[in-house]
Amino acid sequence: MQEKLAALRRFHNLTQKDMADLIGVDLRTYINKESGQSQFKANEMFIISQKFQKPIDQIFLPTNFEKHEVC
C-alpha cells in the first residue's frame, strides 16, 4: 500500500480517478498501483512527485526503508 501517496492525494482533495488521469492510466490500474498490487513505473513516479512538489523518495519509499539491508 502506498500510504504516503494515498494521504497526499486525500490531503489535496484528489480522487483516484484524478490521479489515474494525471499519469495516463485507467482507474482500475491506478487503484492496483496505489494498493500495492502492481508497481508504479518510473515516469509515473516523476509525474506524481512533480504534482505534489515532493521528492520521489518522500512519496514512494516505505517508512522503514533505512532498516532494510541490501545484499
C-alpha positions as CSV (number, residue, x, y, z in Angstrom):
1,M,0.0,0.0,0.0
2,Q,1.3,3.4,-1.0
3,E,0.1,5.0,2.3
4,K,2.1,8.3,1.8
5,L,0.7,8.7,-1.7
6,A,-2.9,8.0,-0.6
7,A,-2.6,10.5,2.2
8,L,-1.2,13.2,-0.1
9,R,-3.9,12.5,-2.6
10,R,-6.6,12.9,0.0
11,F,-4.9,16.0,1.5
12,H,-5.1,17.7,-1.9
13,N,-8.7,16.6,-2.4
14,L,-7.9,14.4,-5.4
15,T,-9.7,11.3,-6.3
16,Q,-8.1,8.1,-7.6
17,K,-9.6,8.9,-10.9
18,D,-7.9,12.3,-10.9
19,M,-4.6,10.5,-10.3
20,A,-5.3,7.9,-13.0
21,D,-5.9,10.8,-15.4
22,L,-2.7,12.5,-14.3
23,I,-0.5,9.6,-15.1
24,G,-2.5,8.4,-18.1
25,V,-3.8,5.0,-16.9
26,D,-7.3,3.7,-16.3
27,L,-8.9,3.9,-12.9
28,R,-8.5,0.2,-12.1
29,T,-4.8,0.3,-13.0
30,Y,-4.3,3.2,-10.6
31,I,-6.2,1.6,-7.8
32,N,-4.0,-1.5,-8.2
33,K,-0.8,0.6,-8.1
34,E,-1.9,2.6,-5.0
35,S,-3.0,-0.5,-3.2
36,G,0.4,-2.2,-3.9
37,Q,-0.9,-4.9,-6.2
38,S,1.2,-3.5,-9.0
39,Q,4.2,-1.2,-9.3
40,F,4.4,2.4,-10.4
41,K,6.6,3.0,-13.5
42,A,9.5,5.5,-13.1
43,N,7.8,8.1,-15.3
44,E,4.6,7.8,-13.3
45,M,6.5,8.4,-10.1
46,F,8.2,11.5,-11.6
47,I,4.8,12.9,-12.7
48,I,3.3,12.4,-9.3
49,S,6.3,13.9,-7.5
50,Q,6.1,17.0,-9.7
51,K,2.3,17.3,-8.9
52,F,2.9,17.3,-5.2
53,Q,6.3,19.1,-5.4
54,K,8.0,16.4,-3.3
55,P,11.0,14.2,-4.0
56,I,10.1,10.7,-5.2
57,D,11.6,9.1,-2.1
58,Q,9.3,11.0,0.2
59,I,6.3,9.6,-1.6
60,F,7.2,6.1,-2.7
61,L,9.8,4.6,-0.4
62,P,8.5,2.7,2.7
63,T,9.0,4.4,6.0
64,N,11.2,1.6,7.3
65,F,13.4,1.5,4.1
66,E,16.5,2.5,6.1
67,K,16.2,-0.7,8.1
68,H,16.5,-3.0,5.1
69,E,19.9,-4.3,4.2
70,V,21.0,-4.6,0.6
71,C,22.6,-7.9,-0.3
